[in-house]
Amino acid sequence: MNRSIITAVAIAALLLPGFTLAQSTPRIDKRQEKQDARIDKGVEKGQLNQKEAARLEKGQQHVQKMENKALSDGKMTKGEKRRIEHAQDVQSKRITRQKHDKQKAKSKSE
């Protein structure tokens, strides 16, 4: 009986790390939240029209899919992290460019 308990504990110790949650990426997650907020604020202020906002949201979803795929095996490599952060850089520039272009959302009175 003691032998079966020891064996069960040993097996559980080996399998337990595989059941832990995927590695957390707080820096990437925080940046995603900030970029989403920038898009929302641009819509509120009329700096982004609906088409621009939809396009930017699609870009945000692409970055999120990259993160989910990278974490699917439970660990994010430095290369995956670098690619995701580069995609976030590109997305950030797109948000800035779209918010400050000449296109504006139509006012409700128009």
N, C-alpha and C positions, 0 to 999 in steps of 0.2 A: 504494500500500500504506500509506504513512504517513497518507494522508487517511482511509482506512478505520479505522485504529487510533485516530486522533483522534476520529473520529465515534463509534466504539464507546465510547471513554472518556467523551465528552460525554453520550451516552445513558445510560451506567451512572451517571454523576454525577447526572443528573436523576431516574432511577428509584430509586436507592439509598435515599433517605429514606423512600420508600413501603414498603420492605421491613423497616425497623427495627421492633423490637418495640413493642407498644403502650406508651403512657406509663405509667410506674409510679406507683402511688399508695400509698406506704409508710405514710402516716398512716392512711388508711382501712383498709388491710390489717392493720396492727397492732391497730387498734381492733376489727376483726372477730375477730381471734385472741383478744383479751382477753375479749370478750363471750362467745365460744364457751367459753372456760375458765371464766367465771363460771357458765354454764349447767351445765357438767360438774361443777363443784364443788358447785353446789346439789343436783344429783342425788346425788352422793357423800355429802353431809351429811344428806340426807333433807329438805332444804328445798323441793325440787321433786318432784312426782310425775311419772310417765311422761307423762301427758297434758299437763301444763304444759310439760315439757321439749320434747315434740314440737311444741307450738304455738310455743314460743320459737325452736326450730331452724328452723321454717318461716319465721318472721320474719327470721331471719338469712339464709336462702336468698334471700328477697325482696330484701334489701339487696345481696347478692352479685350477683343478676341485674341490679339497677340499675347497679352498678359495671361489670359486663361489657358491658351495653348502651352505657353512656357511653363506654367505651374501644373499642367496636367500630369507630369511625372513626379510631382512633389518637390522639385528643386528647380530654381531658376539659375541658369549659368550666367557668367559675366557677359558672354556674347549676347545672350537673349536679353539681358537687362540693358545692354548698350543699344541694341536694335530698338527696343521699346522706348527708351529715352530719346533716341534719335527721332522716332515717329512722333513722340510728344513734342519735340522741338519743332518739327515741320508743322504739326497741327497748331501749335501756339502761334507760329508766324502766319498761318492761314487765318486764324481768328483775328489777329491784329489787322491784317490786310483787309479783311472783309468789313471789320467794324469801322475802318477809317477810309473806305472808298467812297465814291460819290453817290452810290446807291443808298437809298433810305427806305424805310418801311413807309407804306402809304398811310397817311393819317386817316382817322375814322371819318373825318368830314369830307374826304375826297370821294 
